[in-house]
Amino acid sequence: MSDSTDCRGADRDIFYIETGSYDHHANLMSGLDREFGRLNEALSAFVSEIKAKGKWDDYTIVVSSEFGRTLTPNSGKGTDHGWSGSSFIIGGQVKGGKILGQYPTDLSSSSPLNVGRGRLIPTIPFESMWNGIIQWFGVKDEKDLNVVLPNRKSFTNLYTETELYFDRQDTNINCEGYGDIVSCIPADPDSLTDDGWDHSYYFDDDDYGPSDQNKGVSVEHVDDKKSNPSILVTVIMVTLCSFLLVVGAFIYDGRTGKISKLHASLAIWWCRAREEKWTTVDENVSFEVVENKRGNIRIIPHVD
């Protein structure tokens, strides 16, 4: 996606990723060690890739949580839901190496910010950080900022773009077919085939190749790889009809007994057809046909 930003005519892209397993009501230390390791590995790989592409100045990564934790532990060596927490941002233009906001001077139970068990009242709003990020993202007008951050007007301690970022360096767009999402396709020149299309960029050669009639990105090709929804609908309908048929047969037989009688007639015929074999096995076996008041018939074997 980052390689095709200019070609897609996209001024800005937003990617949202959510990860869990931070709700450590138990075993906080080992849990954080594991999750922070995963987070660090993912961020390191992503940042290295973006820097290698020379686009680090175009990115801001925001890492935040929906709520903080209590400062005091619980009986399970964990913490419980709190209030204020911390966030961090990284990026090529971010003025890094700073801690914004004021660290609490009193963490005791008598602190005016402590509402119990170390649940601290936030001293700066969620909008404070996002105000400067949104401005860097290109939203400058006050009315537009208030639309993006509806609670922004309730606070005064908002960080601005100049407080969070260095001056932006304008970059020149160099892409043939700018804004044309169909014809402007980023490709590795070394992987281009004779027809000028990078087939390996989209599909494995085992499934698609230069001989395909539809070159490059093809909606038809992508759809062919997916399951046909009509097959699923057919299976569901057949299953539903079979279930209704069985239920209807049980209700009908309970009222008339005709299905049971038909079953008994077939069973008697089958018994007679197999009678010679049965008597060969045991000549003392006989069968009794019993019909109850509702017309239901059962065949009972007897041993003389």
C-alpha positions in Angstrom: 0.0 0.0 0.0 2.8 2.4 0.8 4.3 1.9 -2.6 1.1 2.9 -4.4 0.1 6.0 -2.4 1.0 8.5 -5.1 -0.3 6.3 -7.9 -3.7 5.8 -6.1 -4.0 9.5 -5.7 -4.3 9.1 -1.9 -3.4 12.2 0.1 -3.5 10.3 3.4 -3.9 6.7 4.5 -5.0 5.4 8.0 -4.4 1.9 9.1 -5.8 0.6 12.4 -4.4 -2.4 14.2 -5.8 -3.8 17.4 -4.1 -6.3 19.7 -5.3 -7.8 23.0 -3.8 -9.8 25.9 -2.9 -6.7 27.9 -5.8 -7.1 30.4 -3.5 -8.6 33.0 -5.7 -9.3 36.1 -3.1 -12.0 36.9 0.6 -12.6 36.3 1.3 -9.0 35.2 5.1 -9.2 35.0 5.3 -12.3 32.8 2.4 -11.1 30.7 3.9 -7.7 30.0 7.2 -9.2 29.2 5.7 -11.4 26.6 3.4 -8.8 25.0 6.0 -6.0 25.0 8.4 -8.3 23.3 5.8 -9.0 20.5 5.0 -5.3 20.2 8.7 -4.3 20.0 9.4 -7.0 17.4 6.5 -5.9 15.2 7.3 -2.2 15.4 11.0 -2.7 14.8 10.3 -4.8 11.6 7.8 -2.2 10.3 10.0 0.8 11.0 13.0 -0.9 9.4 10.9 -1.6 6.3 9.5 2.0 6.0 13.0 3.5 6.5 14.4 1.2 3.8 11.7 2.6 1.4 12.8 6.2 2.3 9.3 7.1 3.6 9.8 7.3 7.3 9.1 11.0 7.4 5.6 10.3 6.0 4.5 8.1 8.9 3.2 8.6 12.4 2.6 5.5 14.6 0.3 6.0 17.5 0.2 3.4 20.3 -2.4 3.8 22.9 -4.8 1.9 25.2 -8.4 2.5 26.1 -7.7 2.7 29.8 -4.9 2.4 32.3 -4.3 0.1 35.3 -4.4 0.4 39.0 -1.0 1.1 40.7 -1.7 -1.4 43.4 -1.7 -5.1 42.6 -4.5 -7.6 43.2 -4.3 -11.0 44.8 -3.5 -12.7 41.5 -0.2 -10.8 41.0 -2.0 -8.6 38.4 -3.7 -5.2 38.2 -7.2 -4.1 37.6 -8.9 -1.5 35.4 -7.7 2.0 36.1 -8.2 5.4 34.5 -5.3 7.5 33.3 -2.6 5.8 31.2 0.1 6.7 28.7 0.5 6.7 24.9 3.4 7.2 22.6 3.9 8.3 19.0 6.9 7.6 16.7 7.7 8.8 13.2 10.3 10.4 11.1 9.1 14.0 11.8 8.1 13.4 15.4 10.1 15.4 17.9 11.0 12.3 19.9 12.8 11.8 23.2 10.3 13.8 25.1 7.8 13.0 27.8 4.8 15.3 27.5 2.5 16.1 30.4 3.4 16.3 34.0 4.2 13.2 36.0 2.2 13.0 39.3 4.1 14.3 42.3 2.1 12.3 44.7 1.2 8.6 44.1 0.0 7.9 47.7 -3.5 7.1 48.6 -4.0 10.7 49.9 -3.1 12.2 46.5 -5.9 14.4 45.1 -5.6 12.5 41.8 -6.0 9.1 43.4 -9.6 7.9 43.5 -8.7 4.5 45.0 -6.1 1.7 44.5 -4.0 4.0 42.4 -6.6 4.9 39.9 -5.3 8.3 38.9 -7.4 11.0 37.3 -5.9 12.1 34.0 -4.3 15.6 33.9 -4.4 16.0 30.1 -7.2 14.8 27.8 -7.1 12.1 25.1 -7.6 14.9 22.6 -4.4 16.7 23.6 -2.1 14.3 21.7 -4.5 13.8 18.8 -4.9 17.5 18.2 -1.4 17.9 17.0 -1.5 14.6 15.1 -4.7 15.6 13.2 -3.0 18.9 12.3 0.0 17.1 10.9 -2.4 14.9 9.0 -3.6 18.0 7.2 -6.7 19.2 9.1 -5.9 22.8 9.9 -9.3 24.6 10.1 -10.7 25.0 13.6 -14.2 23.9 12.5 -12.8 20.8 10.9 -10.7 20.0 13.9 -13.8 20.3 16.1 -15.6 17.9 13.8 -12.8 15.3 14.0 -12.4 15.8 17.8 -15.9 16.7 19.2 -14.7 17.1 22.8 -11.7 19.3 21.7 -13.5 22.5 22.7 -13.8 21.4 26.3 -10.0 21.6 26.8 -7.3 24.2 26.5 -4.1 22.1 27.1 -3.9 20.7 23.5 -0.6 20.0 21.8 -0.1 21.6 18.4 1.6 20.2 15.3 4.6 22.4 15.9 5.0 21.0 19.4 4.9 17.4 18.2 6.6 17.6 14.8 9.5 19.1 12.9 8.8 21.2 9.9 7.3 19.2 7.1 9.5 18.7 4.0 7.4 18.8 0.8 8.1 15.9 -1.5 7.5 15.8 -5.3 5.1 13.3 -6.7 6.7 11.3 -9.5 4.3 8.8 -10.9 3.1 8.2 -14.4 -0.7 8.1 -14.5 -1.1 10.0 -11.2 -4.6 9.5 -9.7 -5.4 6.6 -12.1 -6.1 3.6 -9.8 -6.4 1.2 -12.7 -3.4 2.0 -14.9 -0.8 3.2 -12.4 0.5 0.0 -10.8 3.8 0.0 -8.8 6.1 -2.8 -9.9 9.6 -4.1 -9.5 11.3 -3.7 -12.9 13.2 -6.9 -12.4 10.0 -8.9 -12.2 8.3 -7.5 -15.3 7.4 -9.9 -18.1 7.6 -9.2 -21.8 4.1 -7.8 -21.8 5.0 -5.2 -19.2 3.0 -6.6 -16.3 4.3 -7.7 -12.9 2.3 -10.9 -12.5 4.3 -12.1 -9.5 3.4 -8.9 -7.6 -0.2 -10.1 -7.3 -0.3 -13.9 -7.8 1.8 -17.0 -7.5 3.1 -18.3 -10.9 1.5 -21.6 -10.1 -1.9 -20.2 -10.2 -1.6 -17.3 -12.7 0.9 -16.5 -15.4 1.6 -14.3 -18.4 -0.7 -16.4 -20.5 -3.8 -15.2 -18.6 -6.1 -13.1 -20.7 -6.8 -10.7 -17.8 -3.4 -9.1 -17.0 -2.4 -7.6 -13.6 -5.0 -7.0 -11.0 -8.2 -8.8 -11.9 -11.4 -8.9 -9.9 -12.4 -12.0 -11.7 -9.2 -13.8 -10.8 -9.5 -12.8 -7.1 -13.1 -14.0 -7.0 -12.3 -17.3 -8.6 -10.0 -18.1 -5.7 -12.9 -17.7 -3.2 -15.7 -20.1 -2.4 -18.8 -19.8 -4.5 -21.5 -18.4 -2.2 -24.3 -20.1 -4.2 -23.0 -23.6 -3.2 -23.3 -22.6 0.5 -26.8 -21.3 -0.1 -27.8 -24.5 -1.9 -26.4 -26.7 0.9 -28.3 -24.7 3.5 -31.6 -24.9 1.6 -31.3 -28.6 1.0 -30.6 -29.2 4.7 -33.5 -27.0 5.8 -35.9 -28.7 3.4 -34.8 -32.2 4.5 -35.3 -31.2 8.1 -38.8 -29.9 7.4 -39.7 -33.0 5.5 -38.7 -35.3 8.3 -40.6 -33.2 10.9 -43.7 -33.2 8.6 -43.5 -37.0 8.2 -43.4 -37.5 12.0 -46.4 -35.3 12.5 -48.4 -36.9 9.7 -47.6 -40.4 10.9 -48.5 -39.5 14.4 -52.0 -38.5 13.3 -52.7 -41.2 10.6 -50.2 -44.0 11.2 -50.0 -44.6 7.4 -46.2 -44.2 7.3 -45.8 -46.8 10.0 -48.1 -49.2 8.2 -46.2 -48.7 5.0 -43.0 -49.3 6.9 -44.4 -52.5 8.5 -45.6 -53.8 5.1 -42.1 -53.4 3.7 -40.6 -54.9 6.8 -42.9 -58.0 6.5 -42.0 -58.4 2.9 -38.3 -58.2 3.7 -38.7 -60.6 6.5 -40.4 -63.2 4.3 -37.8 -62.7 1.6 -35.1 -63.4 4.2 -37.1 -66.1 6.0 -35.2 -69.0 4.4 -31.9 -67.6 5.5 -33.1 -66.9 9.0 -34.6 -70.4 9.5 -31.3 -71.8 8.3 -29.6 -70.0 11.1 -32.1 -70.8 13.8 -35.4 -72.7 13.1 -36.8 -71.6 16.4 -37.1 -68.0 15.4 -40.5 -66.6 14.6 -42.0 -63.1 14.1 -45.1 -61.5 15.5 -46.7 -58.4 14.0 -48.2 -56.2 16.7 -50.5 -53.2 16.0 -51.5 -50.7 18.7 -54.6 -48.6 18.9 -53.1 -45.8 16.9 -52.2 -48.1 14.0 -48.5 -48.2 14.7 -47.1 -51.6 13.8 -44.0 -53.3 15.2 -42.4 -56.6 14.3 -41.2 -58.6 17.3 -38.9 -61.6 17.0 -39.5 -64.6 19.2 -37.3 -67.6 20.0 -39.4 -70.8 20.5 
